[in-house]
Amino acid sequence: MPIGNRSIRNPLQARRGVFVAGRFLWIGLFFAAMAFYGSLLPIDYQPVDWVETLRRWRDLSWIQLGIERRADWVANGLVMIPSAFCLTAAAGLYWSNLTVRLLMTSLVGVGLGALVALIEFVQIWFPPRTVSKNDIAAGWIGVLVGIVLWWLLGSRLVRSYEKFRQSRDLTVQISWLFAAVCIGVILYSIFPFDLITSRQEFNEKLRLGRLSSGISSFSIRSFFTKEGPVLSLLKLIPFGVYLGLRPSKILPWGWLLLIPALIELAQIPIYSKFARLSDVFAGWAGGLIGWWLATKREWWMPWVDRWWFWRGGWIVATLFFSVAYLWRSRSGNRGAMDLEERVSFFFQYPFTYYYFGSEYESVTRILSKGAVFFIIGLLQGFDIRASGCRIAFWTLLTVVLWGFSAGMVVEATRLLLGWGISDSTDLIIYSVAAWLGAYSVRLLPEKSSPSGNTVG
């Protein structure tokens, strides 16, 4: 019988069907497989005889990492954290005996460590890839971090999720969701953790304009970019909503003013990040908007069980994000390739486009595109639930088809007009992210009323 169908003999008592070992196992294996595949892009296999292969492996050296490559080095470690975390979770949730759990955790570490070394070994046959001891060290550190994170936070996460599932107070449920979003915003704000280690690196960041007031350099063209004020405003709305739903007894308004400033201060020693005074102002505006929405919840709280509320939300979100994305990419590589070349590139191996650039840029692009369609899928999941339907195979299939269709319209427009580089891989990202968003609604508590009484 599959692991996922067996009862979990563990003190954590994870909820059956959600935090089950089998699902963590498959998710962990998926992340490991994606790490292996991504490391071989752009799939330019060139065979080398074994004698030469072994010689190159023995001569593997350390590469001097400058500040520009440090973010990529960190990204190499970050990609191993999800698989290590999930596989350790599978072992921890399936076995209750501490000795066995420690043994299985050790096997996870050894297995993933061997995978990291295997990736570097196989890359010898894919010359576009850089093979070094630095990447092996980064991968091993990522594996260790993933394992440690589960042992430190695993039981707390499970208990917190159980508490969230058992709550029937809609205000509490919403505040927990926004708290999770706030944590994600904080992690995004300091990713990829490429800390400045010298005055020279700080001066270089200053020269590149990554530390500024942001007011004199403002332009309409940069309005919707990742360095623009709109993103800074949107990032702080969840904090305002959370503080409005669960106000702090100490400095309730002070946190709205303090959090945007702290986020920008935290980005100063991170080389890849922009820290601007204008982002603080935009963050204050976002926090106030979120606070206002939370204080006016008696207006919109009754709408959460109305299908038209969520349907209108995901339709508007789809249109907004599509227009914003096309607006951003309208000037990219126009006329650089003819239509035949653009179509040919569109059907490259999956994720090939993301090879041409740093690992940091690739991860950021994938996460940003995935986050947009995750939100759209989440809104569609709430629409399905508010309509009285079950989130099952067929309803999830409609969400996937919508994500694919909406993405196809965007990519076809870019392809025909020559706006940027259109890639079929993005259709996979859009579809999977939309599916994950809708499926995550299944993990939420039953529909509840603001007073805590279950609805329906």
N, C-alpha and C positions, 0 to 999 in steps of 0.2 A: 504494500500500500504506500502511495506517495507520502513524503514527509508532510506536505501541506495538509493532508487529510487526517493526520494523527493528532491525538490530543497532546497538548504541550505540557509536559511534566516539569514545570519550572515555577519557582516562587513568584516570578513576575506576573504569572497568570495573564498573559496577553490575550486580548479578545480574539476568539476563534474567527477566522476568515479575514482578519486584518493584519495584526502583527504575528503572523505565523512563520515558522522557520522556513517552510518551503518557498514562500514568496520572497523572503530575504535572500534565500539561496539563488533563485533564478535571477533576481535583480543584480546580485553580486556577480554572477557569472556573465550577465549581459554587459555590465560595465567593464569587466576584465576583457571580454571579447572586443568591445569597442576600443579599448586602450591598445590592444594588439593591432587591430585593423588600422586605426588612425596613425600608428607609428610606421606603417609601411607605405603610406601615401607619398607620392602620387602613383604608386604601383608601377614602377619602372624596374622590373626584375632583370638583373644582369648576373648570370651565373659566374661563380668564382670557384676554382678547384679547391679541394679540402686543405691542401697544404698551404695555399695562399690565404685561405679563410682563417685557418688556425694561427698563421703568422700574424695576420692583422689583429686577431683577437688578443694574442699575447702582447702585442705592441700597443694595446689600447692605452691612451694617455689622458691626463687631466687637461682641460682647456681653460685658459684664463678667461674668466667671465667679467666682461665690462658691465656697466650699469644697464646698457641697452639689452643685453642678453640675460640679465638676471631674472626678469619677469618670465622669460621663456623657461628658464631653469626651474623656477618655482611652479610654473604650470605643469611641468613634467611630473612633479611630485603630487600636485593636486589631483591629477586625473586618476591616481591610484587610491585616493582616499575613499571614494564611494564603494568600490569593490571590496576593500579591506573592511570597511565599516559594516557593510551588508552581510558579508560572509561570516564575520565574527558574530553578528547578530543572529544569524541562522544557527550557529553552534551554541550560542548562549541561550537561545530560546528553546532549542530542542532538547538539550541535555540539562538535567537539574544537578547532577553531581559536579561539584566544583573542580575536582581533579580532571574529570573527563572534559569539562569545558576549557580548562587551561591547556590540556593536551590538544584539543581540536583548534584552539586559538593559535597554538604554536604551529600546527600544520597549515593553517591559513597563512600565517606569516611566511613560513618556508615556501609554500606553494606560490604565493604571489611574488615573493622575492626571486624565486627561480624564473617566474614569468618575466619580470623586469629584465633579468640578465638575458633571457632568451630573446626578448625584443631587440636588445642591442646587438646580439649575435646575428640575428636574421637580417638586421639592417645593413650588414656588410654586403649583402646581395642586392641592396637597393641603394645605389650610390648617392642619390640626391639627399639621403638622410645623413645627419651628422652623428657619428658614433663616438662616444666618450665615456669615461668613468664618471663624469659629472652627472650624466643622465641616469646612470645606474644608482648613484648615491641619492639623487632626487627621488627616484622611484621607491627605493627602500625606505627613505624618510616618510614618503607618503603612505606606504603600507603601515609603518609603525604608528603614524598619527591616526590613521583610520581605526586601527585596533584599539589604541588607547582611548580614543573618543568614545567607542562603544562601552568599554569597561568603566569609563568615568560618567557617561551620560545616559547609557542605554536604559537602565532601570528607571531613571528619572523621566526620560522621554515616554516610556511605556506607562508609568503611573500618571503622568500629566495627560496623556492621551485618553486613558481610561476615565480620568476625572472629567475631561472635556466631553467624552461620549455620554457620561451619566448625567451631565447637566441638562436641565430642562428650562433654564433661564436664557431667553434669547439674547438678552443684553450681554450676559457672560459669554455665551458662545461667540457672538460677534467680536467681543473684545479679545478673546483668545485668538481668533483668526487674524485680527489686525496685529496682535503681538507677534505672531509668527511672521507676518509680512515685515514688521519693523526689524526683526532679527535678520531677515533676508536683505533688507536695505543696508543695514550696518555692514554685513559681510561684503555686499557688492561695493560699498563705498571704500573699503580698504583692500579689495582684490586688485592686483595679484600679490600683495604683500612684499613688493620689491623695495625694501627700505633703503634710504640714502645712508651711505656709510662714510662719506667724506665731504669736506667743504667744496671740493671740486665738483662732485656730483650735484650738490645743492645749487651751485652757481650755474651748472648746465641746465638744471630744471628751471631756474629763473630765466636763463637766456631763451629757453624754448617757450616762454610765456605761460608756464603752468602754475605760476604764482603771480596773481595780479588782482586788481580791483574788479576787472571784468566789465567795467562800465564803459570805458573808452573804446574797447574792442568789440562792443556789442554790434551785431548786424542781424537783419531779418533772416539772412541765409543760415545763420547758426542757431536760429530760434529753436528748432526741433532736433538739433544734434545732441549727442550724449554729453557735450560740454555746455549745452544751452540752458537757459533758465527754466524752460518748461519741465525738463526732467528733474531739476532741483526742486521745483514746486511740487511735482507729483510725488517725489520720494518722501516728502514730509507730511503729506496728507494722512497716511496711516498713523503716524505718531500723534497728530492732532485728534484723530478719531479715538484712538486708544486712551489718550489722556482725558478726552471728554467723557468717555464711557466709564472710566475708572480713574477719576481725578486723584492726584496725589495730595496727601495731607500737608506736604511741605512744598512750598513754591509751585502751586498748581499752574499758574501762568508762567512762572519762571522757566519751567522745563521747555515750554514752547519756544522761548527765546534762546535757551541754552543749547538744546539739541542740535539745531542747524549749525551753530558756531562750533560745537564740539566735533561734528562730522567733518567740517572743513579743516579744522585744526588737525584732526587725525590724518587727513590726506596730505598735509604739508610734507611729512617725511617719507611719503610713498612716491617714488620717482614717476610712475606712469600716470598718476592722478593729477587732475587740475584742482587747485584750491583758489577760489575767488570770493571776494567780498560780496559780489552781486549774487552769488549762490546762497549766501547767508540770508540776504533780503528775500530772495525767492523762496527759501525754506521757511522763513517766517510767514510769508503769505500762505504757503501750503499748509503749515501747521494751523493757522487761524481758520482756513477753510475747513480742515478736518475737525477742528474743535466746534465750529459752527454747525457742521453736519451732525455731530454727536449730540449737541445740545438741542437740536431740532428733530431728534429721532422719533418723537411722537407723530411727526408728519409722515415720515417714510417707513417706519417700522411696520405698519399694517400692510404695506405693499409687498413685503417679502414673500407672502404666500399667494401673490397674484402673478399669473404667467405673463401677462402683458408687461409687467415691470421688468422682468428678466429678458423677455424677448426683445423689447425695445432696447435694452442695455446692450445685448450682444450684437444687434444690428448696427446700432450707432458706433459701438466699439470697432466693429469690423470696418465700417466706412472710414472712421477717423484714422485708425492705424494704417489702412491701405493708402489713403491720401497722403498722410504724413510720410510714409515710407517712400512713396513715389516722388514726393516733393524733395526729399533728401537726396534721392539717387538720380534726379533728372539731369544733372550736369556731369555724371561720372562716365568717362570713357565714350562719350558720344562720338560716333564716327570712327572710333579707334579700330573697329573690326567691321567687316561687312556682315550681312545677315547670315550668310552661309557659315561663316566662322563662329558667330554667336550661337547658332543652332548646334554646331558641332561641339562647342564647349558646354552647352546646356546638358548634353548627354554623356558627360565624362563619368568616371567612376564616382560613386557617392563620396562626398566630402573632399573631392580633389581640390576644389576652389579654395577650401580653407587651409590647404597646405601652403599656398602662396601668401605668406605673411607669417607673423610671429604666432607662437602658441597662445600667447596672451590675447592677441587680437582675435584669433580663431575661436577660442573659448568664449570670449565676450560676445562675439557676433552670434554664436549658436545660442547662448543663454538669453540674449536680448530678444532674438526672434522667437525662441521657444516660450519666453515669458509672456509675450504679447498674445500668442495663440493659446497659451495655457489659460490666460484670463478670459479669452473669448469662450473656450471650452467650458470653463467653470461657470460662466453666466448661462451657457446652454444647458449645463447640468441642472442648475437651479430652475431653469425654464421647464425642463422635463419633469422634475419633481413637483413643481407648482402646478403643472398640468394634470397631475394625478397618474402619470406614467412611471413605470419602473425603469431604472437605469440598468438596462440589460444589453444584450448583444446588438439588437436591431437599433435601439435608440443611440447606442454608442457609435454604431456604423454610420448613422446619419450625421453625427458630429464630425466623424472623420472625413466623410464626403464633403461636408461644408468647409472644413479646414483646407482640404485638398483643392476644392473648387475656388475658394476665395484666394488661396495662394497661387493657383494657376492663372487667375485673372491678373494678379499683380505681376507675376513673373513673365507672362505673355506680353503684357504692356511694356515692361522693361526690355524684353527681348526684341520686340518689333521696333521700338523707338531708340534702342541703343543706349538706354539709361543704365549705366553700371553694367555689371556682369551677371547675367541670369543663370541660375544653377538649379538643376532638377532636385538636388539634395535638399534645397529649401522646402520643397513640397513634402518631403519626408518629415522634416522638422515641424512644419506647420501641422501636419496630420497627427503625428504622435503627440505633440504638445496639446492639441485640442482634445485628443482622447484622454490624456492624463488629467486635464482640467475637469472634464465631465465625469471621469471615473472617480476623482477625488471627492465628489459630492456624495458618493456612496459611503464614504468613510465618516461623514458628518453625522451628528445626532439626529434623532427624529425631529420633524417640524414641531416647533414650540411657539408659544405665545410669549409676549414680553413679560407677563407675570409669572412665567415658569410653567404654565399648564400646557400639556401636549395638545397640539392642534390635530383635529381629524380623528 
